[in-house]
Amino acid sequence: MIDTKALRQKILDMAIKGKLVPQDPNDEPASVLLERIRAEKQQLIKEGKIKKDKNDSVIFKGDDNRYYENLPYGWKICSVSDIAYLRTGATFDKANVLLSNKNEGIRVLRGGNISTYKIDFQIDDIFIPTAIVNPSIHVQQYDIITPAVTSLENIGKMARVFTKPTSNYTVGGFVYLLTPLFYNDTFSKFLLYQFTSTWFIRQLQAIAKKSGAAFYNINKTKFNGLPVFIPPLEEQARIVKRIEELFEQIEIIEQNQADIDTLYEEFRKRTLTLAIQGKLVPQDPNDEPACVLLERIRAKKKAKLGKKFVDSYIYKGDDNCYYEKIKDSLKEISDEIPFDVPESWQWIRIDNLFQHNTGKALNSSNTKGILHPYITTSNVYWGHCSLDRVKEMYFTEDEFEKCSIVPGDLLVCEGGDVGRAAIWNENISMCIQNHIHRLRAYYPVCTAFYYFAFFVYKSIGLIGGKGIGIQGLSSGALGKLIFPLPPLAEQERIVKRVEIILEKLKDED
């Protein structure tokens, strides 16, 4: 797969270094453009529309300035404040927020409205009375907005107003509004691409100051002082045109990759569906029947649970209906059987196949036991576990026994993406938090087959959370799920066949 994000950044970095298009000695030098911008800035100051910089300066290439000694022909370097007017947005009391008659107010853009190069309106956008907003911070065509306070990964996220706004909107107090002093589409686009280059984002990150646990403040004065490269306007037009041509090609690549990913997911879903329905590999009459495997599982469960053991058996009657026998009671459950399976297969509830439980709930005041690493649902992805952001909490000996995981355990998310599953294959000591189910087979089975089953059941809507607000898959709901039980030898053939098919598909891709 092509890393299109990195490719875009490479293009932008080449552009601002003058390496994307050739220079033309016939272009009007950038110094002439900068004089126009300075004249426009002075006029705006004279009219009182913008304030004069306290430390107004002109950045130039000095003979001893080695950093800029290889500036492309006709280019100049200046500061942000030389070519744009930077200010923060509106501040207001909650009492000013319009809950009705929003059409009479002005929309306030926040960090969540800033997407890659564009502004996205949201259904929960805030509106305030137009009268309390200074007209100078109304968003206009060619303006660029970027967060002033944000997370580290969102520093440098920029959006540009391409067309004249059809309605009034402004920016919030935690967002910067940057207006180019040269009202020109090409100039505005070039600034946008430069501001979103790796080179410029690193400058923003360098001046950002951490505020609290997760947010960074970007100092306005330091932002204004950051250097900006200015090519001749004609060259800017060529650079912008070339960037957009290349970005268009990248979008085609991304769409093709997305189509391939979609086809792969559909193929995987179809493959796994056939697998758990007994249609991927042929049945072998020499396999030990699933009914024998079922008896072994029941025997192991009985030995494990002792008096707590509750006998349960699912079978197909002569009337082609399915029944479940629990002790002396008999109940038809045909409506719970999701699809047909081969005659040599059985049906079994998760309760009877796996011993399962959730982990420990986080409690900062509980310091009994020893510190041990644990994973949450954020660490569990389809098919694998990520060990990023692993934390620690205290576990007693009994809690460790219940919450520790070993290779071969099947992990299923109780919350988050309900039913998302992965097999734990790491040879490191680890525990689970309470929003993960640990499934450990009473009798050895091919756990990968049941990972396939969870994937299919989730994709066709047979697994979903219950509850108001945050959805969750309770232990009771998990235990009642009915899964197919093929002969053990067939389980192994199915898993091997799936692995071969999907690996071959990846290799071809």
Secondary structure, 3 states (H helix, E strand, C coil): CCCHHHHHHHHHHHHHCCCCCCCCCCCCCHHHHHHHHHHHHHHHHHCCCCCCCCCCCCCCCCCCCHHHCCCCCCCEEEEHHHHEEEEECECCCHHHCCCCCHHHEEEEECHHHECCECECCCCCCEEEEHHHCCHHHECCCCCEEEECEECHHHCCCCEECCCCCCCCEEEECCEEEEEECCCCHHHHHHHHHHHCCHHHHHHHHHHEEEECCCEEEECHHHHHCCEEEECCHHHHHHHHHHHHHHHHHHHHHHHHHHHHHHHHHHHHHHHHHHHHCCCCCCCCCCCCCHHHHHHHHHHHHHHHHHHHCCCEEEEECCCCCEEEEECCEEEECHHHCCCCCCCCCEEEEHHHHEEEEECECCCCCCCCCEEEEEECHHHEECCEECCCCCEEEEECHHHHHHHEECCCCEEEECCCCCCCEEECCCCCCEEEECCEEEEEECCCCCHHHHHHHHHHHHHCCCCCCECCCCCECCHHHHHHCEEEECCHHHHHHHHHHHHHHHHHHHHHC
